[in-house]
Amino acid sequence: MNCRTAEPMTSDIASAPLVQSLLAGLDMRSNKAREQERAPRKVVSAVERASKHVEAARRAADASLARAKAAPRPHEITNPVFVALFDAHQQDREALFAAMRALDAARTDESADDRV
């Protein structure tokens, strides 16, 4: 075992190009993410948020359906694996329907605001 003690970091060492390059490597975000942070935030409407929520719910429901279809056969109530996967899909479907209802409500609210 080495008995040397660690030297405290001085300002000369901390300003060294090697240390700076190592610290810069810690920022793993993409350039696009950094540019988006710098760009002024645009206001996202309720319809756009609801639409994105519907798309995410649709992807989740599609994925859970694919998992249920890939379950070992037989695809019936006697197969507990299929039943569990299909129940998960049913929950994802209900979440999708709720998101679609929220999107419809947002569109209705937006169109009511436009008329006033």
C-alpha positions as CSV (number, residue, x, y, z in Angstrom):
1,M,0.0,0.0,0.0
2,N,1.2,3.5,-0.8
3,C,1.7,5.7,2.2
4,R,1.7,9.0,0.3
5,T,-0.9,11.6,1.3
6,A,-2.9,13.4,-1.3
7,E,-1.8,16.9,-2.1
8,P,-4.5,19.6,-1.7
9,M,-5.6,21.0,-5.1
10,T,-4.2,24.5,-5.6
11,S,-5.7,27.0,-8.0
12,D,-2.8,26.4,-10.4
13,I,-3.7,22.8,-10.7
14,A,-7.4,23.5,-10.9
15,S,-6.9,25.9,-13.8
16,A,-4.8,23.4,-15.8
17,P,-6.2,22.5,-19.2
18,L,-6.3,18.8,-18.3
19,V,-8.5,19.4,-15.4
20,Q,-10.8,21.7,-17.4
21,S,-11.1,19.2,-20.2
22,L,-11.9,16.4,-17.7
23,L,-14.6,18.6,-16.1
24,A,-16.0,19.4,-19.5
25,G,-16.3,15.7,-20.2
26,L,-18.7,15.3,-17.3
27,D,-21.4,17.2,-19.1
28,M,-22.9,14.4,-21.1
29,R,-25.8,16.4,-22.5
30,S,-25.9,16.8,-26.2
31,N,-25.3,20.1,-27.9
32,K,-29.0,20.2,-28.9
33,A,-30.1,20.0,-25.3
34,R,-27.7,22.8,-24.3
35,E,-29.0,24.9,-27.2
36,Q,-32.6,24.3,-26.1
37,E,-31.7,25.5,-22.6
38,R,-30.3,28.7,-24.0
39,A,-33.2,29.3,-26.3
40,P,-36.1,31.2,-24.9
41,R,-38.9,28.9,-23.8
42,K,-41.9,28.9,-25.9
43,V,-45.3,28.6,-24.4
44,V,-46.8,25.2,-25.0
45,S,-50.5,25.1,-25.3
46,A,-52.7,22.7,-23.4
47,V,-53.6,21.0,-26.7
48,E,-50.0,20.4,-27.5
49,R,-49.3,19.0,-24.0
50,A,-52.4,16.8,-24.3
51,S,-51.4,15.6,-27.7
52,K,-47.9,14.6,-26.5
53,H,-49.5,12.8,-23.6
54,V,-51.8,10.9,-26.1
55,E,-48.8,9.9,-28.2
56,A,-46.9,8.6,-25.1
57,A,-49.9,6.7,-23.9
58,R,-50.4,5.2,-27.4
59,R,-46.8,4.0,-27.5
60,A,-47.2,2.4,-24.1
61,A,-50.4,0.7,-25.1
62,D,-48.9,-0.6,-28.3
63,A,-45.8,-1.9,-26.4
64,S,-48.0,-3.7,-23.8
65,L,-50.1,-5.2,-26.6
66,A,-47.0,-6.5,-28.3
67,R,-45.8,-8.0,-25.0
68,A,-49.2,-9.7,-24.5
69,K,-49.2,-11.1,-28.1
70,A,-45.6,-12.4,-27.5
71,A,-46.7,-14.3,-24.4
72,P,-46.4,-18.1,-24.5
73,R,-49.5,-19.8,-25.8
74,P,-52.3,-20.5,-25.1
75,H,-53.7,-17.0,-25.1
76,E,-56.6,-17.8,-22.8
77,I,-57.6,-17.2,-19.2
78,T,-55.8,-20.4,-18.0
79,N,-52.4,-19.0,-18.9
80,P,-51.4,-16.7,-15.9
81,V,-48.6,-15.1,-17.9
82,F,-50.9,-14.0,-20.7
83,V,-53.5,-12.8,-18.2
84,A,-51.0,-10.6,-16.4
85,L,-49.7,-9.1,-19.6
86,F,-53.2,-8.6,-21.0
87,D,-54.3,-6.9,-17.8
88,A,-51.3,-4.6,-18.1
89,H,-52.4,-3.8,-21.6
90,Q,-55.9,-3.1,-20.5
91,Q,-54.6,-0.6,-17.9
92,D,-52.5,1.1,-20.7
93,R,-55.5,1.2,-22.9
94,E,-57.5,2.9,-20.2
95,A,-54.7,5.5,-19.7
96,L,-54.8,6.1,-23.5
97,F,-58.5,6.6,-23.5
98,A,-58.2,9.0,-20.5
99,A,-55.5,11.0,-22.4
100,M,-57.7,11.1,-25.5
101,R,-60.6,12.5,-23.4
102,A,-58.2,15.1,-22.0
103,L,-57.1,16.0,-25.5
104,D,-60.8,16.4,-26.6
105,A,-61.5,18.6,-23.5
106,A,-58.4,20.8,-24.3
107,R,-59.5,21.2,-27.9
108,T,-63.0,22.1,-26.8
109,D,-61.6,24.7,-24.3
110,E,-59.3,26.2,-26.9
111,S,-62.1,26.5,-29.5
112,A,-64.4,28.1,-26.8
113,D,-61.6,30.6,-26.1
114,D,-61.3,31.4,-29.8
115,R,-65.0,32.2,-30.1
116,V,-64.9,34.7,-27.2
